[in-house]
Each structure stands twice: as C-alpha cells, then as structure tokens.
C-alpha cells in the first residue's frame, strides 16, 4: 500500500512538472522559442504580462519593464540569443 502511494505521488508530480513546462504564457506566441527572459533569466509571465520589444525585425519578450533598459544597451546580444534558440 505504501509503495502504491509513493508511486502515485511520483506520477502526479511528474505530470505536474510537464504541464508547468508546457504552460503557455499570455502575450507570448506559442512559436517563441524561450520560456525565460533573455536579460534576467526569470521565467516569462511570473512578473506579470511579458514586455515585447523588437530589434532588426526580431521580437524579444522580456519578463518586465525593468529589463527593457538593459535590453536597449545591447539589443543585438539579446536578439542573437533568441535566434540561436530558434535554430534548436
């Protein structure tokens, strides 16, 4: 009985983790290759609706408005991170 409960608990935990990994973030297209902010490495959607910025025709989603200032210091660096993720 104890083994059955342990196995069921493990199964539910694994399913929950998979669902969290596949969670869609409001305001971010399903085709966007990243789940975290390229500036802060925070998960998109955990600090409210992600902020969309663009550079050279590439859209980049940031976790919050505060990251926009750092993005604007070196936008090419962050765009390259998105492009690399798209190639995977």
C-alpha positions as CSV (number, residue, x, y, z in Angstrom):
1,X,0.0,0.0,0.0
2,X,2.8,2.4,0.9
3,X,4.6,1.6,-2.3
4,X,1.5,2.3,-4.3
5,X,1.0,5.7,-2.7
6,X,4.7,6.6,-3.3
7,X,4.4,5.6,-7.0
8,X,1.2,7.6,-7.4
9,X,2.7,10.6,-5.8
10,X,5.7,10.4,-8.1
11,X,3.5,10.1,-11.1
12,X,1.4,13.1,-10.2
13,X,4.5,15.2,-9.5
14,X,6.0,14.3,-12.9
15,X,2.8,15.1,-14.7
16,X,2.5,18.5,-12.9
17,X,6.1,19.3,-13.8
18,X,5.5,18.5,-17.5
19,X,2.4,20.7,-17.5
20,X,4.3,23.6,-16.0
21,X,7.0,23.3,-18.6
22,X,4.4,23.4,-21.4
23,X,2.5,26.2,-19.9
24,X,1.6,29.0,-22.3
25,X,2.4,32.5,-21.3
26,X,-0.2,35.1,-22.0
27,X,1.0,37.6,-24.6
28,X,3.8,35.4,-25.9
29,X,3.3,33.4,-29.1
30,X,3.5,29.6,-28.9
31,X,6.2,29.8,-31.5
32,X,8.5,31.9,-29.4
33,X,11.4,29.6,-28.5
34,X,12.3,30.8,-25.0
35,X,10.5,30.4,-21.7
36,X,12.8,32.8,-19.8
37,X,13.7,36.4,-20.1
38,X,17.0,36.9,-22.0
39,X,18.0,39.7,-19.7
40,X,17.2,38.5,-16.2
41,X,16.7,34.7,-16.8
42,X,13.4,34.9,-14.9
43,X,10.5,32.8,-16.3
44,X,8.3,34.7,-18.6
45,X,4.9,35.5,-17.1
46,X,5.9,35.3,-13.4
47,X,6.2,39.1,-13.1
48,X,3.0,40.0,-15.0
49,X,2.5,40.1,-18.7
50,X,5.8,39.9,-20.6
51,X,7.0,43.1,-22.4
52,X,7.6,42.8,-26.2
53,X,10.5,44.6,-27.7
54,X,11.8,44.4,-31.3
55,X,15.2,44.9,-32.9
56,X,16.1,44.3,-36.5
57,X,12.8,42.6,-37.2
58,X,13.1,40.1,-34.3
59,X,10.7,40.2,-31.4
60,X,12.0,39.6,-28.0
61,X,9.9,39.1,-24.8
62,X,11.1,40.3,-21.5
63,X,9.8,39.4,-18.1
64,X,9.2,43.0,-17.1
65,X,9.6,46.7,-18.0
66,X,12.7,47.0,-15.9
67,X,14.6,44.7,-18.3
68,X,13.9,46.9,-21.2
69,X,16.6,49.4,-20.2
70,X,19.2,46.6,-20.1
71,X,17.9,45.3,-23.4
72,X,18.3,48.7,-25.1
73,X,22.0,48.9,-24.0
74,X,22.9,45.9,-26.3
75,X,19.9,44.7,-28.2
76,X,21.9,42.7,-30.7
77,X,23.2,40.5,-27.9
78,X,19.7,39.5,-26.8
79,X,18.3,39.1,-30.4
80,X,21.2,36.7,-31.0
81,X,20.0,34.6,-28.0
82,X,16.5,34.4,-29.5
83,X,17.9,33.5,-32.9
84,X,20.1,30.7,-31.5
85,X,17.1,29.3,-29.6
86,X,15.0,29.3,-32.8
87,X,17.7,27.1,-34.6
88,X,17.4,24.4,-32.0
